[in-house]
Amino acid sequence: MISVTLSVLLAFSPAAATEIPKNFLLTEPAARTPLSQGDASEMGWQISDKLTRPLELNPCNRRRAADASRVAARTITYWSSAPNSSSEQLILYSSPRAAHAALTQLRADVKRCARTGDPAAPQLKIRWRTSKVRVGDEATGMGYTTWQDGYVNETLSGVVARRGSALMIYADTAAVYQPGVLIKNAKKMAAKVCKLPGVC
């Protein structure tokens, strides 16, 4: 009787999403559009579905993913000769609990490594910061500013949000901290991921 009841429950429970559809991310259609030869020398995109890729907001400079229970991932990065760079990342976990644990670990990282420099560029001073944002089930704004010889060298603005078992990150380098567009994109994706089975 117990086995029959369990079979019925499994039959009616929503299946978890194990892949991200093509062109699902907000920047993906543009990233998949071929560039002209002239444009390709001034800008570029990269799309990666590697599960082991670290989070795009990475205060402790981890070389591989530090979280567990990922079932699907897609990262899109953009660069231009402006210079400017941005990224969009969506990671699906096996459960909301696993996604929450990943966000909790990232919050701990930004505190632990808030003033940790880059070994590859010891002349730079790096300071991470966090801010409160409201997206999905939980979210955090974070980014950094780097200084060299007393002058601002680069600023990164980012938003990381969780909706159900999905974690989404939007990040962009800019001269000043302006997270508004990133928050707007994160809200769009927080609504969109609920179309995937079992995420919300």
NORWO-V839465 format. One record per pair of residues at least 12 apart in sequence whose C-alpha atoms are under 7 Angstrom apart, sorted by the first residue. I is the first residue (numbers start at 1). J is the second residue. D is the distance in Angstrom with one decimal. If there is no record, write none. Layout:
BEGIN
i = (I I)
j = (J J)
d = (D D)
END
This chain:
BEGIN
i = (14 14 15 15 16 16 16 17 17 17 17 18 18 19 20 31 42 42 43 43 43 44 44 44 45 45 45 45 46 46 46 47 47 47 48 48 48 49 49 49 50 51 51 51 52 52 53 56 56 59 59 59 59 60 60 67 69 69 69 70 70 70 70 71 71 71 72 72 73 73 73 74 74 74 75 75 75 76 76 84 84 85 85 86 86 86 87 87 87 88 88 88 89 89 89 90 90 90 91 91 91 92 92 92 93 93 94 95 96 96 99 99 99 99 110 114 114 115 115 123 124 124 124 125 125 125 126 126 126 126 127 127 127 128 128 128 129 129 129 130 130 135 135 135 136 136 136 136 136 137 137 138 138 139 139 139 140 140 140 141 141 141 142 142 142 143 143 143 144 144 154 155 155 155 155 155 156 156 156 156 157 157 157 157 157 157 158 158 158 158 158 159 159 159 161 163 163 164 164 165 165 166 168 170 170)
j = (197 198 197 198 197 198 199 196 197 198 199 71 72 72 72 45 80 81 79 80 81 78 79 80 76 77 78 79 76 77 78 75 76 77 74 75 76 73 74 75 73 70 72 73 64 65 65 89 169 109 110 113 114 109 113 102 93 94 98 91 92 93 94 92 93 94 91 92 90 91 92 89 90 91 88 89 90 88 89 173 174 172 173 171 172 173 170 171 172 169 170 171 168 169 170 167 168 169 166 167 168 165 166 167 165 166 165 165 164 165 162 165 166 167 128 127 128 127 128 148 146 147 148 146 147 148 144 145 146 147 144 145 146 143 144 145 142 143 144 142 143 161 186 187 161 162 163 187 190 162 163 161 162 160 161 162 159 160 161 158 159 160 157 158 159 156 157 158 156 157 175 173 174 175 176 177 171 172 173 174 171 172 173 177 178 179 170 171 172 179 182 171 182 183 186 190 200 199 200 199 200 199 186 182 186)
d = (6.4 5.3 5.9 5.5 5.5 4.2 6.5 6.1 5.1 6.0 6.7 5.5 5.8 5.3 6.6 5.5 5.7 5.3 5.5 4.1 6.3 5.7 5.5 6.6 7.0 5.6 4.6 6.7 5.6 5.3 6.6 5.8 4.6 6.7 5.6 5.2 6.5 5.3 4.4 6.4 6.5 6.7 6.5 5.7 5.5 4.9 5.4 7.0 6.9 6.1 5.3 5.8 6.8 6.2 5.5 5.5 5.5 5.5 6.4 6.9 5.9 4.4 6.2 5.7 5.3 6.1 5.9 5.1 5.7 4.3 6.1 5.8 5.4 6.5 5.8 4.3 6.5 5.2 6.3 5.9 7.0 5.9 5.6 5.4 4.1 6.3 5.9 5.3 6.5 5.8 4.8 6.7 5.6 5.0 6.6 5.8 4.5 6.6 5.7 5.2 6.4 5.9 4.5 6.5 5.3 6.1 6.7 4.9 4.9 3.8 6.9 5.3 6.2 6.2 6.7 5.6 4.7 5.1 6.7 6.3 6.2 5.6 5.0 5.3 5.0 6.5 6.6 5.9 4.5 6.6 5.4 5.5 6.5 5.6 4.1 6.6 5.5 5.6 5.9 4.2 6.7 6.1 6.9 5.7 6.4 5.9 5.0 6.8 5.5 5.7 5.2 5.8 5.5 5.7 4.1 6.2 5.9 5.6 6.5 5.8 4.4 6.4 6.4 5.1 6.0 5.0 4.6 5.3 5.2 6.9 6.8 5.5 5.6 5.9 6.5 6.9 6.9 5.7 4.3 6.3 5.6 5.4 6.2 5.9 6.8 6.0 5.5 4.1 6.4 6.7 6.8 6.5 6.3 6.4 6.9 5.7 6.7 5.4 4.5 5.1 6.7 6.4 6.9 5.7 6.8)
END
